[in-house]
Amino acid sequence: MEPILNRTEIADLLKDIHGGQVSMELEETPDSFLKCSSVNLFQLARPDREQFRIPNFDIILDVFCRQYATSLTNLLQRTISVTRVSLETFEFQKFMADKSQPGAIGILDLPPLKQGALIIFDPKLSFFMLETMLGASSDIETLELERQLTTIELNILKTPMDDACADIDKAFAQLLDTNTRLMKLENNPRLVSIVDPEGEVIVGTLLVKSGQYTGEVHLVFPFATLEPLRELLKELLTISTQTKSSWYEIIEEQLQDMPVSIIAQSGTIDMSVEQVLNLQVGDVINLDYDPNSPVQVMVENIPKYYADPGTHNGKKAISLTGFY
């Protein structure tokens, strides 16, 4: 804590200031915080948009996270959550160099998209899935082994990798139909190449959580893979493309299958409660209806058509004559 001046010291300081013995001018130093430049906050570009040049791709990853969380929960029989924590661009060689022990690396093919993609489980997630799929109890702490996965362990991890392929297709379904499949599983990043070493890749990092356990999944897409989707992604949230989305088509199909009630109404009459209670078998009720006029066809109690009553194949029927 800075020392506090007493009354005598304050008086001496003020005397020296008035006498000119203490300068009130600030000394300029090279590191002075007063040397700054103005910034227009309204013209700042979002780093992710400027960096990726692929708009709305985060939406695709978020859809994948929701789908994959359900798939892992069903597979591992544990409550799993998957959330996106970052979306960054790297040079492919530099990114893979940082993954000296990446766990399991899945090489994916995404026709009709070119270049393919990678899905990478970090070592913690790889061994967690292996132990869980082999029946380990949730009370046992997951091992963190500092070694590469064996061929048998990689084969076991094909199942969650295949589930990820199906969920990638679901995430891209609102843009185009893809047929993602797992081409190969590797444990050595030096044997993996889906783009030139200096090629740009977009990496989505996902956090997988189950109870106290956390692990990471990396989805690696070459820029050339996503480039053909730039315009579709740009229009993903616009009104003009909502009518083209699969959601619109699904809702339209479901609405067409909904059952509705249709009534051919020949006439109506108003009666009091007392009159209704006094009705007996054989009573005649006169309807306000001309038998020569068409009946009114009601769809969910809303008039829609006019029709002529008659019979068809021995059953009572109506023939539509016009719209209401």
N, C-alpha and C positions, 0 to 999 in steps of 0.2 A: 504494500500500500504506500502511496506517495505521502511524504511528511506534510502535516498541516501547519501552516504558518500561524504564529500567535499574533496578538494585536500589535506588539512592538515591531515585529518583523514586517508586518503589512505596512505599518506607517513608514518604516525606513525604505521599503521598496517603492512606495508612492513618491517619497521625497526624491529618490534617485531618478525616477522616471521624469518628474517635473524638472529636475536639474539637468537632464540630458545625459546622465551617466549610464542609463540603461536604454539601449536602442529598442524601438518598437517595430523596426523593419525586419521582415522574414529573410533569412539567408537562403539564397537559392542553391540547391544542391543537385547533382545529376540525378539522384533518386527521389527527388521531391515528388510527393503525391499530388501536388498542385498541377504538375505538367500532365495534362490529359487531353484527349480528343473527344469531340462530340459524336454521339451515336444516335441515329434515327431509328427508334425502336419499331416504327411502322414499316420500315423497309428491310428489316432483318429477314433473311430466308431461313426456313426450317432446314437444319443441317441434313436430316434424313431425306427430305425431298430433293435437295440439291445434290446430295451424294449418290443416291440410288438411281434417280431418274426413272424409277419404276413406281408410279403412284399406286396407292391403296393395296400394295402387296401385303402389308401388315394385316389386312382384313382376311386374306386367304390363310395366313398363318394362324390367326385366332380361330378360324373355323376348324382348321386341322387340330388345334389344341383341344377343342371341345370334343371332337370326334375321337381323338387318340386317347384322351382320358377315359372315355367310356370303354374303349377296346382293351386298354391295360387293366382296368378294373375288372372286366369280365375274365380276362386271361389269368391274372394273378390272384383273383378272389380277394383283393384288398382294395380299400378306397384309395384311388390314385387321382391326383390333380396335376394338370399340365398347363403351365402359363408361359407366355412369351415374355422374356426379360430383355432382349436386345435384338436389333436388326442392323447389321453393319456390313460394310464392304471391305474386302481384302484382296491382295494379290494371292492367287491360289498357292504359290510356292511358300510364301511367308506364313499363310494360315496353317498349312499342313506341317510346316517346320515346327510350329508351336505345339503340335500334337505328337510328341515323341512316343507317348503311350496312350493312344486314343481309345482303347477298348475295342469295340466292334465297329467296323466301317462297312456300311452297306452301299454298294454301287447300284444305282437305280436307273432304269430306262423309262422314259415318260413319253412314248409315242402319243400324238404326232409331234411333240416338242423334240427339238434336237439337243445334243450335248449331254443329256441326262442330268443326274444330280447325285448327291451323297447324303446319307443319314448316318450320323456318328453318335454312338453311345459312349459316354465317358466311362473309365474303368469302374467307378463306384456303382454306376447304374447297371453296367454289364454284370458284375458279380451279384448285385442285389436281385436282378431278374433271374439269374441262374439258380441261386439258392432258393428263391421263392418258387420257381417252376419245378424244382426238385423236391419240394415239400418242407423247406425249412420253416420253423416256427417264427411267428412275428415277434416273439419275446427275445429271440437270439439276435445279438448285434451283428450287422453285416460285416463280413471280412473285407479288408482293403489290401489285396495282394498286389505286390509290385512286380508283376510279370505279364507277359502277353497271354492272350486267350489261346487255348488249344483248339485244334480242329474240331474235336467233339463239342467243346463249349460253343464254338461258332455255329455249328449245326443246330444246337438247341436254341440259339438266339434267332434262328430264321423265322420262327413263329411270330414274335413281336415285330420283326422287320416286315413280314408279309402283311400284318395288320396295319402297319404304318403306310404301306403302299395303297391299300384299300382306302384308308382315310385321306391320303393325298388326292386320290381320285374324287372323293366326296367334296373336298375343299375347292378343287378346280371345276367342279361340275357346273357352277354358275357362270363359268366362262366358256368352257369347251369340254368335250368328253376325252379324257385321257385313260390310258391303260397301263398304269404304273406297275412295274414288276421288278423284283430283286434279281439282279444279274449275277452278283458275286458278293461274298463276304470276305473281308480281309482284316488282319490285325496289324499290318505293317503299312504305315502311311506312304512309304517310299514306293510301294507297289501299286499305288492308286493314282490314276491320271484321267481326268475328264475334260481338261482344258489345258492350254499352254501354261507353262509355269508363271508367266507374267500376266496371264488372263485375269480379268476381274470376276470375282464371285461375290454373291450376296449371301450372307450367313445369318440365319435366324437361330438364336439360342433360346431353348425352351427349358424351363425348370420343372422337373418331375418330382413330386412330393408324395410321400406316403407316411403319415404319422410324423415321427421325428427324422425320418430319412429323406434326403434330397439328392438328386442327381441331375445331370444335364444331357440334353439331346441337341445336336447341331444339325440343321438342315442347310445344305450347301448347294446353291443354284448358280451355275455360270450365268453371267449377264446375257450371253447369247441365247440361253434357254428361255429367259423371260422377255427378251426384247420383242418377239412377235405378239406378246400379250399386252404391250404397253397401252394401246388404244382401248382395248377391252377393259383393262384395269382402270384406266382414266374415267371411263363411262360407267364404272361399276355402281356408283351411287347416284347417278343422274336419273331423272324421271324418264328420259327417252329410252333407257335400257331396262327399266324395271318391267316393262311389258314384254321384254324378250327373255327375262330370267326364268329359270326353272321353277322358282317359287310361284310366279304368276301362273305358269302352266299347271302346276300341281293343284293350286287353289281352284283354278277353272275346272279341272277334271273332277275334283271332289264335289264342287257345287253341282255339276251336271248329274251326279249320281245321287243327290239328295232326294228323298221321297217327298212329294207334296200331295195334298188332298184336293180333289176336283169334285165339285158339286154342280149338277144340272138342276137349276132352280126354276120351277114352273111358276111359282107365285108365293107371296107372303101374306100374312094376316096378323094383326095385333089383337091379343086377347088379354083380359085381366086374369089375375091369379084365381079369383073366384070362379070365373068361367071355365078355366082349365080344370079346377078341382071338381066341377060339376059335370064334366064330360062323361058320357056313358057309351057303352058299346052300341053301335048302330047310329050314333049321332052323325049328322051331315055338317061338314064345315065348308062353307063357301069361300073359295080363294079369289082374290082380286087378280084374275088371270084370264086372258083371252085364249082359248084352246087353239085358235088358228094362228097365233103369233109365236115366234120362236122363243125357246127357253133361254134363260141367262146362265152361262157357264161361269162358275166361280172357281178361281185358283187361290187357295189359302184365304177364302172369304173376300177376295178382290175380284170384281167382274172383269173378265178377259175376252170372252167370245159370245156369239149368238149361235144357237143350234136348233135344228128341227128334231123333235122326238120321233122315234119309230122302233122298228125291230130289225135284228140282223142275226141270221142263223138261229132263229128261235129265241133270241134274248133281246131284252129291251136295249136300245142304243140311241145315240144322238148323232146327227150329221152336222158338222160345223158349217155355218153359212156366212160368218163374218166376224170381224173384230169388234169389241165393245168400244 
